[in-house]
Each structure stands twice: as C-alpha cells, then as structure tokens.
C-alpha cells in the first residue's frame, strides 16, 4: 500500500496513482506491456508529468515485503509524444 504522501521533492506515490494501461481502438483484451507512466516534476506549485511507457507485468505480482515502490527508472522508457492522446499531464 502506498503511503499517499506527496511533496515537491517526492511525487512517486502520485505517479503510481496515475498508472494506466493503453489499448488501441481496434485491439481487444489487455496487454500488460503497454503501461503508461507519467514521471512527475513540480513546475511552480503544480505537478507536471511527461509520458513514459513501462511493462505493467512488473506489477502483476506482489512486490517483496516492504517494497512499496517496485518501479525504478530502468523500468520506464520515454514514449513518443505523438503516440498517445495525452503526452503531458498537468495537475492544476
């Protein structure tokens, strides 16, 4: 369970709350590889997230005891901003 603690220096819990699975309009079923992850930074007083992709299979099984944040920088990859309808996420 995430702590749901967010600060200007640590937006990771909010990043986990904003995980999505992408499925094309003509596709059926869920492909866990096509996960959407918005890596967040603060811009003034608002969080701004840049589109990344990840293999959501990483989260298909419970992480090790006490590991509340199993996704690391090596697990997420920059995505082509033209490949998705929401390349940037801004929380006002």
PESULKA-V57728 format. One record per residue. N is the residue number from 0. RES is the residue in one small letter. SS is DSSP state (2 for helix, 1 for strand, 0 for the rest). PHI is phi in radians with two decimals (none if undefined). PSI is psi in radians with two decimals (none if undefined). Layout:
n=<N N>
res=<RES RES>
ss=<SS SS>
phi=<PHI PHI>
psi=<PSI PSI>
This chain:
n=<0 1 2 3 4 5 6 7 8 9 10 11 12 13 14 15 16 17 18 19 20 21 22 23 24 25 26 27 28 29 30 31 32 33 34 35 36 37 38 39 40 41 42 43 44 45 46 47 48 49 50 51 52 53 54 55 56 57 58 59 60 61 62 63 64 65 66 67 68 69 70 71 72 73 74 75 76 77 78 79 80 81 82 83 84 85 86 87 88 89 90 91>
res=<x x x x x x x x x x x x x x x x x x x x x x x x x x x x x x x x x x x x x x x x x x x x x x x x x x x x x x x x x x x x x x x x x x x x x x x x x x x x x x x x x x x x x x x x x x x x>
ss=<0 0 0 0 0 0 1 0 0 1 0 2 2 2 2 2 2 0 0 1 1 0 0 0 0 0 0 0 0 0 0 0 0 0 1 1 1 1 1 1 1 1 1 0 0 1 1 1 1 1 1 1 1 1 0 2 2 2 2 0 0 0 0 0 0 0 0 0 0 0 0 0 2 2 2 1 1 1 0 0 2 2 2 0 0 0 0 1 1 1 0 0>
phi=<none -1.29 -1.36 1.04 -1.87 -2.21 -2.46 -1.04 -1.57 -2.57 -1.86 -1.03 -1.06 -1.20 -1.02 -1.15 -1.20 -1.85 -1.36 -2.38 -1.91 -1.70 -2.28 -1.15 -1.06 -1.77 -1.67 -2.07 1.59 -2.04 -1.84 -1.11 -1.22 -1.56 -1.62 -1.89 -2.29 -1.75 -1.40 -1.70 -2.43 -1.57 -2.19 1.23 -1.91 -2.23 -1.34 -2.23 -1.99 -1.78 -1.11 -2.37 -2.08 -2.72 -1.49 -1.27 -1.00 -0.98 -1.74 -1.28 -2.15 -1.04 -1.29 -1.03 -0.87 1.48 -1.59 -1.45 -2.34 -1.30 -1.40 -2.03 -1.01 -1.26 -1.54 -1.91 -2.35 -0.99 -1.89 -1.18 -1.05 -1.42 -1.52 -2.39 -1.33 -2.28 -1.26 -2.42 -2.06 -2.13 -1.84 -1.54>
psi=<2.35 2.69 -0.33 0.68 2.18 2.35 2.94 -0.48 -0.27 1.77 0.24 -0.76 -0.66 -0.65 -0.73 -0.62 -0.32 0.45 2.41 2.76 2.27 2.26 2.28 2.76 -0.49 0.06 2.63 2.45 -3.10 2.19 1.84 -0.26 -0.56 1.21 2.56 2.25 2.18 1.91 2.06 2.55 2.78 2.46 1.68 -2.06 0.30 2.49 2.39 2.23 2.41 2.42 2.27 2.84 2.71 2.82 1.87 -0.15 -0.45 -0.54 0.12 -0.35 2.63 2.46 3.02 2.61 2.21 -0.13 1.57 -0.19 1.30 -0.29 2.21 3.01 -0.54 -0.27 -0.30 2.58 2.42 2.44 2.72 2.07 -0.43 -0.07 -0.19 2.73 -0.27 1.36 -0.34 2.47 2.21 2.19 2.00 none>
